[in-house]
Amino acid sequence: MKLSGPFLFILATLMIDAIGVGIVFPIMPDLMDRVGASSTADGAFLSGVMMSAYAAAMFLFGPIIGSLSDAYGRRPVLIAALVTLTLDYVIMALAQEYWLLLVGRIVAGLAGATYITATAYISDIAKPEERGAAFGMIGAAFGIGFVIGPALGGVASGWHITAPFWIAAALSGVNVIFGLLVLPESLKSENRRPFGRRDLNPFASIWRAFVIPGLAIPLVCIFVFEFANLVYVTLWSFWGRQVFGWDGFTIGLTLSAYGVLIAAVQAGILPQLTKRLGDYRTLLLGVICALIAFTAFGLAAAVWAVVIFLPIAALSDMAPPLLTAFAANRVGDDLQGLVQGVIASLSSVAAVIAPLIFTGVFENFVNGTSVYLPGAPFLMSGVLILAILPLIWRLDPKRFG
């Protein structure tokens, strides 16, 4: 797929979104201490509640936003989401109490249209055979964002604990102006559909997607994969502090390294592997890498294990874009927003539940049992990936992609 102006803007939007997320990770333990966390495990739980609140809001509004973009176009919905994200970062920067941080996360969940509408936009402008690589480029944009975000957050936190939020607000605000200037509408009038009452019900939208032939298995696999991968977002900072005694700078450094690896995998390795192995075999490789990485981090007790297995963890990120491309190829242009909204909504369901479960498991194996195993949540993720292997095998390679 050619790197056209609109495609580059979408990639820039998602990269800035990833910067805004990643810039906060290094300061989360200190931020939770600031609002009253009594310990590392307690801070991890409070952080998990914030993530769940964000995901709950995104679950409720994700399909609605996707359907609105199917009815009224991608451009206005995307711009509105970017404006809301800018306001959210300002709220987070001003917050001095936990409840206000929680409100900020809920507002960000309402603005979940950034990813939903951006992926629908890509589906509009990419040919079906190009979507796997295009969604891989989205992963690369996120990877680059995670290179810049945690590193910037680690440095900015040395100025002031709220500095990362102000930087994220500034980047998002500039991107709003950029979008107003360069982003054309991608959805043709003849490919739009009316927005109805049933589009307001996220459960009905999810059901509509699941009954589309060929969609159920990839949607289930996406849900489980997203659930398992949330262990990184939820616990990496707290796990690193607990096991290795990392400070904010070191946490940001490791996350930036992970971002470099993801960008390399999505932009360079994934397109080459799909050409040589095909989409299905590449998916299998990603699943195997996920199993190896989760097991390794679950048992890790030395920094060298992080160095060795972090690249393998990055390779596992090949699976979600391939599953997303398969889902996109199963529907017409008038349903791309719905399907991407449902995928985002399923991811949000996972993000509501996973942080609470993972932080609970982490706290239990750090403070609550006779068995000290801070890597237990990673092992749990490995079991989840193992559970969907039969579903992965049921995907028909001849129809995949």
N, C-alpha and C positions, 0 to 999 in steps of 0.2 A: 504493500500500500504506500502511495506517495505521501510524503510529509507536506501536505498542503497547509495553508494558513489556518483554516479552522481546526484541522487535526492538531497542529502545533499548539493552538490556544487551549484545546481540551487537555492536552498533555500538561501544559503549563498550569492549568487550573488544578488538575489532580496532584501535580507536584507540590503546589503551594498548599493544597489541602493536607498533604502528607507532612509537609514542613510544620504546619500548624498543629498537627497531632503529635509529631515526633519531638517538637521543640519543648513540649511539656513533660515528656517522660522522665528526663533526668532529675527534674525538680519535684516529682510526685511524692517521694518519701518526706522531703523537707516541707512541702506544701501541706501535707497531711499533719505533720508535726505542728505547723503554724496554726491550724484550725482545731487542734486539740487531741490528736492521736496520742495514745499512751504508750505505744510500742510499735515496732516494725510490723508485726502481724496485725495489730489494730489498724494501722495506717493502710495496710494492704486491703483490709476489709472495707474501710471507708472509701478507698479509691474504687474498689469493685462495685460498691453501691452507685457511685457516680457513673461508672460505665454502664451499669444496668439501666439507670434512668435514661441515659442517652439512647440506648438501644430500644427501650420501651417506646420512647417517643418516635423513633425512626420506624419501628414496627407498625405503629398505628397510622403514621402518615406516609410511609414509603410507597405503598401501592397507590395511594391517592395522588401523590406527586407524580408518579410515573404515568398514571391515567390522565392527569391534567396536561402533561406534555404531549400525550397522544392526541388530545383534543385541541389544544391551543398552540402547540409548537414547543420546541426545545428551548429556544433562545430566551423568551421571557421568564420561564420557570427557572432556568439556570442562573440568570442574572439575579432574580429575587433570592435564590438560595445563597448566592455569594454575598449579597447585602446582609442577609440574616447572620451568616457566619462572622462577618466583620463585627456586627453588634455583639455577638456572643463573646468574642475575644475581649472586647471592651468590658463586658460584664465580669468576665473571669479576672481581668486585671484589677478591677476595682473591689473585688470580693475580699473581705477580711473574715468572713464567717463561713462555716461549712454549708449552710443552707443556700447561700447565694451562689457558691460554686455549683451546687446541685441544680439550681435554677438555670445557670449558664449551660450546663450539660443538656438539660431538657430543651432549651432553645436551640442548641446545636443539633439535637435530634430532629427537631422540626425542619431544620435546613438540610436534611439528609438528601435533598434533591441533587446536590452537587454530583455525587457519584452516580446516582440513578440516571439522571438526565444526561450526564456525560457519556455513559455507556450506551444509552439509547441513541445519542447523537452519532457515536461511532458506528452503531448498527445501521443507521441511515446512510452514512456515506461510504461504508465499506462493502465490498462484495462478499457473499457468503463464504467463499473459500479464503478470503483475507481476514476474516474476523478473529480466528485463533491468534494470528500474529498481531493483529491490532489490539486485542485485549491483552496480549503479552506486553505490548508497548505501554499500556496503561499500568501494568505491574512494574515496568521499568521506571515510569514516571514516579510512582509511589516509592520505588527503591531509591531514586535520586533524592526525593523529598526526605526519606529517612536517613540519608547520608547527611544532608544539610541540617535538618531539624534538630536531632539530638545533639549534634556538635554545637550548633548555634545556641541551643538551650543550655548546654553545659557551660558555655562561655558567658552567655547573658545572665545566667543565674548568679554569677560572680558580681554583677553590677547591682542587681536587685532581684528578689524572688519573683516579682511580677513582670520583669523586663521581657521574658519570652512571650507573654500574652500580648504586650504592646507591639512587639515585632510582628507577631502573627496577624494582628489587626491591621497593621500598616500594609503588609503584603497582600492581604485579602482585599483591602480597600483599593489598592492600586490595580489589582486584577479586575475589579468591577469596572473601572474606567476602561481598561484594556478591552474587556468584553463588549462594552457598549460601542467601542470604535471599530472592532474588527470581526465580530462574530455574526455571520449570516444565519438565517433560519435554514434548517436541514430537512424538516418534514414537509413534504409537499401537501398541498390542500387536499388532493384526492386520496392521500394515505391517512388522513385524519379520521377520527371516529368521535361520535358524541360522548360527552361526559355525563353519565347517568347516576342515579341514586345508588346503584349497586357498587359503583366505584368508590363510594365512601366507606364501604365495609372491607377492612383488610382481610378478614377471614374468607369472605366471598371471593375476593380477588385471588387469594392463594388457592382456593378450591378450583376456580376456573383454570388456573395454570396447571394444576395437577391432573386435571382430566384431559388435557391436550395430549394426544398420543405421542409417546416418546419422551415426555418431559419429566415424569415422576422420578425415575431413577437418578438422572443428573441433579435434580433439585434436592433429593434426599442426600446425595453424596456431597453437594455443595454445602448443605446445612451442617452435616457432620464434620466436614473438613474445616469449615469456618469455626465451629465450636471448638474443635481440637486446637486450632492455631491461635485461638484467643488466649491460650496459656502464656504465650510470649508477651502479648500486649499487657495482660493483667499482672503478671508476676515477675517479669524479667528484672525490673528495678529492685524489687523487694527480695527476690531470690539471689540476685547478685550481691546485695548488701548482706544478706543472712549468711550465705555460703562463703563468699570471698572477701567481705568487708569493703566492697566497692563504694566510692563516693560518687557524687553527681557527675563529675567529669569523666570518670571511668565508665559509668553506665552509659553516658552519652557517646563515648568513644566506641564501645562495643556495639551499640545500636547503629551508629554510623557505619561501622564495618559491615554489619548485616545489611544495611541499605545498599552499600556498594555491591555486595554480592548479589542481592536481589536484582539490581539494575543490570548487572552483567548477565545474569541468568535470563531475565525476561527479554532484554533487547538483543542479546548476542547468542546465547546457547539455545534458548527455546526455539527460535525460528530455524536454526540449523538442525536441531534434533527432529523437529516435525518433518523436515524435508527428507531426512535420512531414515527415520524410524516410523514416521507416521504419527498422527495425533494420539491414537490409542496406546501404542507402546510407550510413547513419551509420557502419557498419563500414568501408566503402570510404574515407570521409573520414578516419577514424582511421588507416588504413594509409597514405594519402597524406601525412598529417601526420608520421607516423613516418619516412618516406623523407626528407622535407624537413629534419626536425630532425637526424637522424643525419648527413646530408651537411653541414649547416651547422656542427655541432659538430666534425666531422672536419676541417674547414678553418679553423675559427675561430682568429684570432690577436689579437682585440681584445675587450674586455669588452662592447662594444655588441652584438656578435653574440649573446652569452649573453642579454642583455636582450631582444633581438628574438625569438629562436627558442625560449626557454624556454616561452612560452605555447603554441607550436605543438607542442612535445614533450608538454605536458600534454594537448593534444587527442588525441594518439595513444593515450592510455590509455583511450579509449572502446572500443577493439577487444576487449581481453581479457574484460571483463564481458559483452559481447554474445555472444562465442563461448562463454563459460561458461554463459550462459542457454540458448543453443541446445542445448548438450550436456545440460543438466539436463532440458530439455523432451523429450528423446528417450527417457527411461527412466521407470519407475514409481517410486513412493515407496519401495519396498523396496530400490532400487538407488542412491538418491541418495548415500548415504555412500560406496559403492564408486566411483561416477563422480567425486565430488569428491576422494576419496582418490587415484584414478588421475591426475586433473588435477594434484593437488599432487605426486604422484610424478614425473610427466613434468616438471613445473617443477623438481623436485629434480635430475633427471638433467641438465637444462639448467644448473642451478646448480652441479653438480659439475664440468662440463666448461668452461662459459663463463668463470669466473674464471681458471682456469689458462691458457686460450687468450688471453683479453683481456690479462691481465697479461704473458703472454709476448710478445704482439705489442707492447704498450706498451713493455716493456723493450727489445725489439729495435729499435724505431724511435726510442727515446730514447738508448740507449747502444751498440747493436750494429751499426748500419748507417751507410752514408754519407748516407742520406736521413733527415733529422730531421723526423719527423711524429708528434708525440704524439697527434694525433687519429685515427691509423690505426684503432684499435679501433672508433670510431664509424662510420667508413666501412665497416668490415667488417659491422657491424650493418645498415647500409643495404642492403648486397648481400643479406643474409639475408632481409630483408623483401621485397626485389624478387623473390627466388626463390619466395616463396609466393603471389605475385599470381595465377598460374594456378589455384591451389587456391581462393583467395578467389572467383574468378570462377565456379568450379564449384558454389559453394553456391547452392542454389535459393532465390531470394528469396520465392517463394510459401510455402515451408515454414520460412523463417527466422523465429525468435522463437517 
